[in-house]
């Protein structure tokens, strides 16, 4: 049970309530948005919650498991837009739900903290699931023992600084070849394949802020050819800018040779395979389980 602040509790007991819902959302890119179902802006926790987004609270449930809820809203350019949803900018956004006295927004009560889950979209609106923070405990956590590294290049477990010179580039689209394929300038100093399996982040154009995985990086007479997955939500246009980071194929040889990072390799490169288990007994005179 989340305790209700005493001043707000006294207001509720007065019999006449002037309450509104407010939602504060922080996307993974750091952008913060505030929404309210009231007819004017309300400032809660230092965030201006704007009306007009068509936001409406759905059912909220809390029990022994993770808290669950829903929120409904209208897509608009200055709020939750179709392009941002398609580009994944709202995936796992942190969401706080507040109950606020609109006469005095300082009288507020945070009723829920969690993450934005699955989003179902219609022609103009959307319905988003809300999952409490304890839902993270339902996720499978662990490692798989394999020869390939299971870290993401540049993360805490990997340790490679992708902001260092040589691991990051910036370019501009010169031609869109097909959905998910393009030619770009500005990457001539990098070897072919350097950005394969890397990440591209759009800095201008209709896909600004979106991220895609680079599946192929080749050089040709007209510039660098890149293939992306998933396909950008909006068509890529000549002149769109981007930043791009190097990729890794997760092999020990690449980690040691290209990144000089063998000490942080998160795989088991010398782990024997099934061929060793299925191998027939040898003819050695000494069979003590030692090296073969």
N, C-alpha and C positions, 0 to 999 in steps of 0.2 A: 504494500500500500504506500503510495506516494503522499506524504503529508501535505495538506492544504495550508498555506500561510495564514496565520491568524487574522490579519486584516481582511483578506479575501473571504475567509470563512464567515466572518461577521457580516460581510456584505451579502453573502449567499443566504444567511439566516434571516436577513431583513425581509425576504419574501419577494422583492422586486429586483430582478437581476438585469444587468446590462453587460452581458458577456458576449465575447466574440472568440472565434478560433484564429490562431496565427500559426503559420508554418515557417520555419527557418531552415533552409537547405544549403549545405556546402558541398559543391561538387568536388571531384577528385583533382580538378585543375586549380582548386582554391577559390573559385568564384562563389560568392555568397548571395543568396536571394531570399527575400522575405515576402510572404503573401498573407492575406487576411480575407475573411469573408465579410468583414465590416465594410461600410461604405466610404470610409476615409482611411488614410494611412495611419498606422499605429507603430510606435517605436518600442520594440521589445528586445531586451538584452543588447542594446546598442545597434540593432538592425531595423531599418525602416521597412515595415511589412506593408506592401502595396495592395490596394483593392483592385478589382476589375479583372482578376485572373480567372474568375469563375470557380474558385476553389470551394470545395465542399467536403466536410469530414464524412468519412464512411464509418462502418462499425469498427470498434476497437475491442479486442479481447486480450485478457491477461489471466494467466493461470499458473499451473506448475511448470509449463513449458515456456517457450519464447513468446513474448507479446506479439500480436499480429494486428494489423489494421489496414485501412485503405484511405486513399484520398482521390478526389475527382477534380478535374480542372479543364480549362480551355487553353489550347496551344496558341501562343502569341509570340511575336518576334522579340519582345523585350522581357519575356519570361521563359516558360518551357516551350521551346520551338520544336517543330517537326525535325528540322535539320540537326539540332543538338541531340535529340533523342536517337535519331538514326545513326549519328556519329558516336554514340556511347558516352557522351559527356555526363549523362545523368546516372549511369550505371553505378550502383552502390554509393550514391550520394548520402551523406549524413543528414538526417532529418530530425528536427526537434518540433514537437507539437505543443503549443501553449494555449491555455485558457486565460483570457485577458478581460479585465473590466475596461470597456472602451472609454468610460468617463475618466479613468485614471489608469493608464497602461502600466504604471508602476505596480499595481495590484495584479499580479499574474501568477500563473501556476504551470510549471512544465509538466505535462501529463505523460509525455512519451519521448524517448530518444532511441533512434534506430537508423536503419538504412532503407533506401529506396530499392525495392525488388523489381519483380516483373512489371512491365508497363504494357497495357493494352490500349491501342490507339484507334480512334474512330476518325470520321472526316474532319472534325474540328476539335474534339476533346480527347481526353485520356483518362484512364483509371490506373493508378499505381498502387502496388502492394507495399506495405510498410512492415518491416521485420525488426523486432527488438534486438538489442545488442547481444542478448544471450543466444540468438540464432546462430552466431558464429561458432558456438560450441557444437552445433550439429554438423559442421563441415569436417570432412576427412583431413586430418593433419598427419603428416608422416613423410617418409622418404621411400623411394624405390631403389633397391640396389641394382645398379646397371653400369655398364661401361661408360655411357655418356654422362656428361655433367647435367645436374638437375637445377642449377642456379640460373638466374636470368642475368645476362651480361649487364654489368653496371650496378647490380643490387648489392645489398649489404654482405651477402654471403660470397658474392663474386669478388668485390673489392676493386674492380677496374674503374678508374675515374673517367667517365665518358665525356667530361668537360675538358679533358686534357687535349692539347693540340694533336691532330691526327685521327681522333676517334669520332669527330663530329664535323659535319659540313653543312653548307647552306646553298640552296639552288633556287632556280626559277623554271617553271614549266615553259618549254618552247613550243610543244605540240602535244595534244592529246591523241594517242593512237587508237585507243579502244577503252571501254570501261575497265579501269584498273591497270592500264598501261599508258606510259607517257615518255616523252623525251624531255630532258632537262639540261640546262646549262649551269655552270658553276662547280661541277664535280670533276673537271678534267684532270685535276692533280691526284685523284685517287685511283688506285688500281681497279680493274674490272673485278666484280665480285666482292669488293670491300664492304659494301653496304647490304649484300645479300643476307637475309635473316635479321636485318636491323629494323629500326623503327623510323618512320617518317611522321613528322608533326607539321601540320599546315599552319603557316603564319599569316597568310592572307588568302582572299578568295572566299568562295561559298562554304568551304570546309574548314574554315579557321578554327583551330583548337582540336580538330579530330586527329586521331592516330591510326595508322595502318602498319601492318607488317610488310616489309619489303621481301618479296619472294625471289626476285632476280635483279641483278645489276650487271649490265653489259655496256660496253663502249662501242660507238659507231661513228661514222663520219658526221652525223648530225647532232652528236652529243651523247649523254648518258641515257640509256634505256632502262627504265624501272618498271617492274610489275608489282602490284600491291594486292594485299588480301587483308581484310575484305575490301570490296570495291567501295570507293568513297561514296557517301550518300548523295552528294551533289556532283554534277558533271565537273570535271577538272577543266580549267580554261588556261590558255596561254597567258603568262604573266603571274599566275598563282605562285606564291613563295612558300618555301618549306625549310625546315631543318631536318637533318637526317643523321642517324648514329650508326656506327659500325655494327655488324652482326657477327655471330659466332655459331659454328656448326656443332658445338658441344663436345668435340673430340679433344683428347688429352694433347695430341700433337699440336692442334691449333692453339690451345690454351698456353702451352709452353713456348711455342715458336712465335706466334703472332702477338700474343699479349704478355709474354714473360710472366705468367701468373700461375705456374704449375703448383705453387704452394697452396693456392686456394681452389684447386680443381675439386669439384664436388661430385665426382663419379668414382668408379672403381675400375680403372683402365686395365688392370692386370687380373681381373676376375676371370677364372676359367669358364669356358662355355660348355654347352651340352656335349660337344664333341669329345671333351675329356672324360665326361661321365660315361659315354657310350663306347669309349675306346676299349678294344679287347685287351686282355692281359698280355703283357710283354713277355719276352723270353729271358729277362734279366735273371741272373742267379740270385741276387739279393732283392727281396721284395719286402722292404720295411716301410713302405709308404712315403719314402723320400722323393727327391727330385727325379724325374724320369728322363 
